[in-house]
Amino acid sequence: MLPTPNLSHLTREDFALVYEPAEDSFILLDALEQDAELIRTCDPTITLEIGSGSGCVSAFIGQIIGARSVYICTDINADAARCTMTTGQVNKVALNPVITSLVEGLSPRLLGNVDLLVFNPPYVPTYEEEAARAQSDRTISGAWAGGAHGMSVTQELLRITPSLLSKEGYFYLVALRENNPTAIAHQAQSELGLACHVVLERRAGIEHLFVLRFSHLNHAVYNPGSQP
Ligand SMILES: C[S@@+](CC[C@H](N)C(=O)[O-])C[C@H]1O[C@@H](n2cnc3c(N)ncnc32)[C@H](O)[C@@H]1O
């Protein structure tokens, strides 16, 4: 079992500004560990985490893949980028934080080159105005405010995922029951040309969490997991 990255350098003050890893982060770590062999077989050159927050997830991926991948970590929250940088240093994984929304400003270089894409998004259903405000304020509220069905930000990333992912790349996404994983899988297959499988699902308090794995349909060679 791989250890959870060391976050002891992050303070209470940091976690007032940046999302503190919780059950959603931990189910993502468990899913990535469960898929470690699959991830290693695609030999990721470019790993991209959207919304890296504390940097915990990317530092964990660093333990799975090692130094042969470049780790790019975007977040709209400047304090998250700062925490991601120090978490990388403390855990000896060279994380490259970029303060931006999704892949704005990076996408031309990344198109078709992302081997491992990861997003634990703001997935809580809220009014659209609340999600839009959180996105423009770029504060910690951007960690959870997800707009209609909790899918506003996720939908934006899903739309560009087919063009970002390399031919053999994988995308791991955390979702909530309220986000409707079955509809997400259907949309992925019919509109985006992506296969979608459930890697893990788990109840955590009032939340029913899923980790979904997407890959190009024509690459669905070996795709363990069930249909949502
Ligand atoms: C639920 S937190 C996850 C943090 C961390 N990855 C984890 O699992 O603990 C969601 C993160 O996404 C970031 N975020 C929200 N909207 C974003 C966007 N449009 N582009 C990049 N990051 C975004 C938030 O600032 C927050 O750090």
The ligand as a Tripos MOL2 file, in Angstrom:
@<TRIPOS>MOLECULE
LIG
   27    29     1     0     0
SMALL
NO_CHARGES

@<TRIPOS>ATOM
      1 C1        -12.4860   19.2330   -4.5800 C.3       1 LIG1
      2 S1        -11.0340   20.2150   -4.7070 S.3       1 LIG1
      3 C2         -9.8140   18.9350   -5.0280 C.3       1 LIG1
      4 C3         -8.4270   19.3030   -4.5640 C.3       1 LIG1
      5 C4         -7.4180   18.1380   -4.6580 C.3       1 LIG1
      6 N1         -7.2310   17.7010   -6.0110 N.3       1 LIG1
      7 C5         -7.8890   16.9740   -3.8250 C.2       1 LIG1
      8 O1         -8.3710   15.9810   -4.4050 O.co2     1 LIG1
      9 O2         -7.7970   17.0470   -2.5900 O.co2     1 LIG1
     10 C6        -11.2520   20.9720   -6.3270 C.3       1 LIG1
     11 C7        -10.0860   21.8600   -6.7570 C.3       1 LIG1
     12 O3        -10.3750   22.3300   -8.0890 O.3       1 LIG1
     13 C8        -10.0130   23.6950   -8.1920 C.3       1 LIG1
     14 N2        -10.7720   24.2540   -9.3210 N.ar      1 LIG1
     15 C9        -12.0680   24.6190   -9.3570 C.ar      1 LIG1
     16 N3        -12.3940   25.0790  -10.5690 N.ar      1 LIG1
     17 C10       -11.2750   24.9870  -11.3360 C.ar      1 LIG1
     18 C11       -10.9770   25.3210  -12.6820 C.ar      1 LIG1
     19 N4        -11.8870   25.8560  -13.4970 N.pl3     1 LIG1
     20 N5         -9.7220   25.1050  -13.1300 N.ar      1 LIG1
     21 C12        -8.7600   24.5920  -12.3070 C.ar      1 LIG1
     22 N6         -8.9880   24.2740  -11.0160 N.ar      1 LIG1
     23 C13       -10.2280   24.4620  -10.5410 C.ar      1 LIG1
     24 C14       -10.3540   24.2600   -6.8210 C.3       1 LIG1
     25 O4         -9.6940   25.4820   -6.5710 O.3       1 LIG1
     26 C15        -9.8850   23.1180   -5.9090 C.3       1 LIG1
     27 O5         -8.5340   23.2420   -5.5690 O.3       1 LIG1
@<TRIPOS>BOND
     1     1     2 1
     2     2     3 1
     3     2    10 1
     4     3     4 1
     5     4     5 1
     6     5     6 1
     7     5     7 1
     8     7     8 2
     9     7     9 1
    10    10    11 1
    11    11    12 1
    12    11    26 1
    13    12    13 1
    14    13    14 1
    15    13    24 1
    16    14    15 ar
    17    14    23 ar
    18    15    16 ar
    19    16    17 ar
    20    17    18 ar
    21    17    23 ar
    22    18    19 1
    23    18    20 ar
    24    20    21 ar
    25    21    22 ar
    26    22    23 ar
    27    24    25 1
    28    24    26 1
    29    26    27 1
@<TRIPOS>SUBSTRUCTURE
     1 LIG1         1 GROUP 0 **** ****
